[in-house]
Amino acid sequence: MTAIEQTEAARPRGTRLPRRARRNQLLGAAQEVFVAQGYHSAAMDDIAERAGVSKPVLYQHFPGKLELYLALLDQHCESLLLAVRTALASTTDNKLRVAATMDAYFAYVEDEGGAFRLVFESDLTNEPAVRERVDRVSLQCAEAICDVIAEDTGLSKEESMLLAVGLGGVSQVVARYWLSSSSGIPRDTAVQLLTSLAWRGIAGFPLHGSEQH
């Protein structure tokens, strides 16, 4: 059950919930409000109303709007990193790895909750705590990709990281464009196109200890 689904299930005002369930409910409500309105336009009153709780209940869990936003951002940065790591570990076939990793980004931006907007399109990017989290998850995703490239190609850490940043960056930028465009291209087709583009480049580096490309 997603955080938003938990919000829907627990919305009636006055319902007593275990602390963790209440926190998840509040995060689900906050996500809906932040995605719809942006950080600056959202108010704690809006979030409490959306969650069906009083403001004092909301403040029992989160001392302020920024802390609530950062907790939500942490949750979704972890989700993205897990998706990328899972994709990389899903196969030992490198072409399929590239496709799985691309698809992880597309699936992330396609999620109906719009969580990717909090990570990649936040209106709070000038806030150091937000910028640090966004930069960190981008770096962690690139490091996960880098480890696979370095192991398979024998390229240096620095060279592998450069390629990994490129692959990760292309994936999330194209996925966001795909979602916002009116092209009507199915997700699996979009992933296949981007995979073909990326594979033509990365396959040019021979496997470590092999003459194969």
C-alpha positions, 0 to 999 in steps of 0.5 A, spaced: 500 500 500 502 506 497 502 512 502 497 515 498 493 509 499 494 509 506 491 516 506 485 514 503 484 508 507 485 512 514 482 519 512 476 519 517 477 525 522 478 522 529 480 515 527 486 513 532 492 510 528 498 507 531 504 512 530 507 509 524 501 508 520 499 516 522 506 518 520 505 514 513 498 517 512 500 524 513 506 523 508 501 521 503 497 527 504 503 531 504 505 528 497 498 530 494 498 537 497 506 538 495 505 535 488 499 539 486 501 546 489 508 546 490 512 547 497 511 555 497 503 555 496 502 549 500 500 550 507 500 546 513 492 547 514 491 544 507 495 538 509 492 537 515 485 538 512 487 533 506 489 528 512 483 529 516 486 531 522 487 537 526 493 541 526 496 539 533 496 532 530 500 534 524 505 538 528 506 532 533 509 528 528 512 534 524 515 540 527 514 544 521 513 544 513 520 544 511 521 538 516 515 534 513 517 536 506 524 533 507 521 527 510 517 526 504 523 527 500 528 522 503 522 517 502 522 518 495 530 518 494 530 512 497 525 509 493 529 511 486 535 508 489 532 502 491 529 501 484 536 503 480 539 498 485 534 492 483 534 494 476 542 493 476 542 486 480 536 483 476 540 480 470 548 479 468 546 481 461 549 488 460 544 490 455 538 487 459 541 491 465 541 498 461 534 496 459 532 495 466 535 501 469 532 505 464 525 502 465 526 504 473 527 511 471 521 511 467 517 507 472 519 512 477 516 518 473 510 515 471 508 513 478 501 516 479 503 520 485 508 524 482 513 523 487 518 525 482 516 532 482 519 532 489 525 530 487 527 533 480 522 539 479 522 541 486 520 549 487 525 549 493 531 547 490 535 553 493 534 550 500 540 547 502 537 541 505 533 539 499 539 540 494 543 536 498 538 530 498 537 531 490 544 531 489 546 525 494 541 521 490 543 522 483 550 521 486 548 514 489 544 512 483 550 514 479 555 510 483 551 504 483 551 504 475 559 506 476 560 499 480 557 495 474 561 499 469 568 499 472 567 491 474 565 489 467 570 494 463 576 495 467 575 502 466 578 507 472 573 509 477 573 516 474 572 514 467 566 509 469 563 514 474 563 519 468 559 514 464 555 513 469 553 520 471 551 520 463 547 514 463 543 516 469 542 523 467 539 521 460 535 516 463 531 521 468 531 527 463 528 523 457 523 520 462 521 526 464 520 529 457 516 523 455 511 523 461 510 531 459 510 530 452 504 528 448 507 523 443 503 517 445 509 513 445 508 507 450 513 506 456 516 500 453 517 503 446 520 509 449 525 505 454 527 500 448 529 507 444 533 510 449 536 503 451 538 502 443 541 509 444 545 508 450 547 501 448 550 503 442 555 507 446 556 503 452 557 496 448 563 500 445 567 498 451 570 491 451 568 487 457 574 486 462 579 481 460 575 479 453 575 481 446 568 481 446 564 488 445 
